[in-house]
Amino acid sequence: MFFHIDLDNLPRVAVMGQVRQPMGWENHVSRISPNVLILVRQGDMTFTIGKETHVLSSNGYAVIPEGCGYHVSSCEGCQYTFIHFLAPLEPVNDLPEESFPAVGPKAFPYTLPIAQQDHAIYLPSSGRLAGEQEKIWPMLTECDMYRHALSASRKLRIDLQFAQMLSLLDARSIQADRAGYPSVLSRMLMYIHEHYTEAITLSSLSQEFGLSRQYVMRLFQKHMHATVTHYITQLKLSHALELLRHSTFRVGEVAEILGYANTYYFCRQFRQQFGMTPTEYIRNGIHE
């Protein structure tokens, strides 16, 4: 089962904290208010919520909606974080298809859609952090620091961090990640998108991640259907289109921003890709 959470209204964190319980611990709550998200740091926890039983271990989580009762126990003892939050939870059995428009190979890297059909996430009733623990645990630590020296702005940061945590647990996002690239390739792509205006080569990328050039080549050919150089070139040229469309930079300045050694080489690559020079692109009014 999943819980639909509408993010048009920001979820509000009411209570949060971290607890350590001993071996053989158990507790019974007849009615919870408001909703609660439990994240297990260490040990084991078994939740019985209505007719459902959720067995959690390290990096597991469970959602208990407002108004429900539950029984929880731990055989080996546990350490967990609890977050009580205010947000309407709508139970659903099936996930809808992803409504966000697909991003094509020539998408502009800066321009984002103004509207999205579904400002919502679908939170599983229980699960594991699915590799997101490296992001979520530091976020929880930061929220805990804000909690001890609370102000209006820090409370807003807690709510925003919590909304981001929920988005990391979105079932549709997790499904896409599982059906997507290997984790090492995902990290490479993140690195490239951060540094593509710098001089990245197959050799430098391999060295950065401690992998052989042949292995990196095979990863890109299998999953990206392109070489590292071609992928970076496409990224730079899509950025160039946007800079020429939305800025007042001259062609030489665009080439410099994107890390090209000279304007001539940039113009040649641009023409090979789009069938016209950057100057012709601007002159033809395509950026209007």
N, C-alpha and C positions, 0 to 999 in steps of 0.2 A: 504494500500500500504506500501511497505517496500523499504528501500534503502540498496543496497549491497555496503559495504565498504571493500575494499581490504586492509588488514593490513600488506601485504608484505612491503608496504611503510607507514611509520608512519604519521598519520594525523598531520597537523601543525596548531596550534592555532595562528590566526592573531590578533584578538582583543577580549577582554573579559571585562566584567564589570557588575555592579549591578545597577538597576534603580528602583525608586519608582515613580509611576504615580497616579494622583488624580482620584476621581470619575468622570465618564463621559469622560475620556481620549480616544482619538482615533488618529490613524495615518494611512497614506497611503504611501506605498513605491512602486514605479513603477518597480524597478529592484534591486534585492539584489546581492551583490558580496562581499566576497565569500559566501559559505554556512553558515547558522546560526542555532544554537541550542538554543532554548528558554526554560528555566526552571523556573516555577512559584514557588516562595516561599510563597507568600500570595496573597489573592484576586482572581480576575477572569480576564481572557483574552479570547477574541474570535477572532480567525484568519480566514480570508477567503483567501485561496490560490487557484487561478484558480476557479474551480468548487467545491472545497472541503472547508468545514467549520469545524474548530476544536475549541471546547469549552473547555477551560482549567481552572482548579482551583488549589489550593495548591498542590504541588508535581506533577503537570502535566507538560508535555513538548511537544514541536513541533519542527519539522525539516523543514527548508525552504531551498531548493536547490538553488544553484547559478543560476542567470538569471531569477528567478521567481519574480513576484510582489505580494504584499499582502496588505490586509487591516486588521488593528487590532483595537479593542476597548475594554474598560473595564467599566462596570457599577459601580462597587463598589470601583474601584481603585485597584492597584496591585503593588507588588514588585517582580521583576524577575531578573534573571541572563541571560545574552546573551553571546554566544561564537561564534565568526566567525572563521571558520576553513577551511583549504585547504585540500581537499580530493575528489577524483572522487566519485560521488554518482550515482549508477546505479539503476533506479526504477525497482522493480520486484513486481509481484502480489501475488506470492505464495512462501512459504518457501521450500527450499530443505530439504531432510532428513538429519539428523545429520550425518556428515561424519567421525567424530572422533571415533576411535575404542572404543567399549564398554569396561568398566573396570570390570573384573570378580572378584569373591570373593577371589582369591588367587593372585591378582595383587601385584607386588612388590611396596612398598610405595615410594621408592626413584627413581626408573628407569622410565623415561618418553619416549614416542615415539620421535625419532629424527625428523621425518617428519609428517606433517598433510596435508591431502588432500585439506582442505579448510581454508586458513588463512584469514578468512573474518568474518564479522558480518552482521546481517540483522537488521537494525534499523527501527522500525516503524515510520511512518510519524508523529504520535502523540501518546500519551499514558500517563500513570502514572508511577511513579518511582517504583511501585510494591514492596514496602518494602525496596528498596535500598537507600532511602533518608538518612538513618543513616550513610551510607558510602559516598554518593555523596556530601552532603552538607559540611562535614568537608574537603573533597578533594578540593572543590571549594574555601573554605576559605584559605586553604594552598596555592593554586594557586594564589589567590589574594595577599597574602603576598609576594610570589615570584615576582609577577608582579611589586610591588612597590620598590623592590630592585633587579632589574633584572641583571642577568649575563648569560653567555653562558650555564653554568651547570644548572642554575635555569630555563632557557627557555626549556632545554631538559626535566627537571622534569615536567614542565607544560604540554608539549606534551605527555609525558608518562602517566601522571595522566589523561589527557583527553582521551587517548586511553583506559585506564582502565574504565573510566566512560562509554564510548561507549559499552565496552564489558558487563558492568552490565545491559545495556539496550537492549542487543541482544535478539531478539524475540525468538530464539530457546532456549536460556538459561532460559528466563522467562517461556516459556511453560513447560520446564522440571521441573522447580521449582514448578509450580502450580500443575503438575501431580505427584510430588514427596512427600517428607515427610512433616509433620506438622512443623511449624517454630520452636517450642520448641525442637523437636527431632533433627532438623538440627543444632540447637545451641549445643545440647548435643553431637552430633557427632563431631562437630568442637572442642569442649572441650576435648573429648576423644582423638582425633587425635593429639592434642597438648600435652596431659598429659599421654598418654597410657604407658609410661615407669615408671610412678609413681604408687602408690598404689591406684587404683580406684576401688571402690566396688559399689554395688547397693545402699547401704546406703549413702556413701559419695556423689555419683552422685545425689541422691534425695535431700540431704541436700544442695548441691551446687546450685540447681535450685529451691529450695523451693517447691518441689513436694513430694507426698507420694510415698513410695516404690512400692505400688500396681499399681499406675498410670504409673510409669516409666516402670515397668515390662510389663504392657499391651501395651505400646507404642512400645517397642522393639519386643515383640512377634508378634504384628500385622504387623509392617512395616519392621522389620529386620529379622523376623522369627528366632530369637535367643535370648538368655538371654544376659544381659549386660556382664557377665563374659565370655560367649562364644565369643561374638563379640570382646572383648578386647584380648582374647587369640588368636583368628584368626589373628588379626592385629599384635600382637607381633610375631607370628610364621611366617607370611609372611615377616616381617622385618628380622627375623632371617635367612630365606633362602637367602635374599639378602646380609646380612652381611657375611654369610658363602661363598657366591658366589663371592663377589667382594672385600672383605677385607682380611687382614692378621690376624684378631683377632682370638684368640683361643676360644674354645667352652666356657670355663668359663668366658672369657671376654665378649662374646656375651650375655651370660645369665645375667651378671652384667649390661651391657648397657641397656638391655630390662627390668630391674627392677625385675628380679627373685631373690628370697631370697637365693636359692642355685642351683647349677648346676644340681644336680640330678633331681630335680623337672622339670627343663627346658628340660632336655634330655627325661624324661618320657613323657611330653606333646608333644615334637617334634616327638617321635616315634609313639605315638598314632595317630597323625595327618598324618604323612608321611610314616609310616611303616618302618622306619629306624632311627638310632640315628644320631645326627649331625656329629659325627666322620665318620660314614658310608657314609653319604651324601657327605662329602669332599673326602673320600677315593675312592668312586666309580666314581669320576670325573664328577659328575652331574653339578658341578659349572663351568666346562670348557665351 
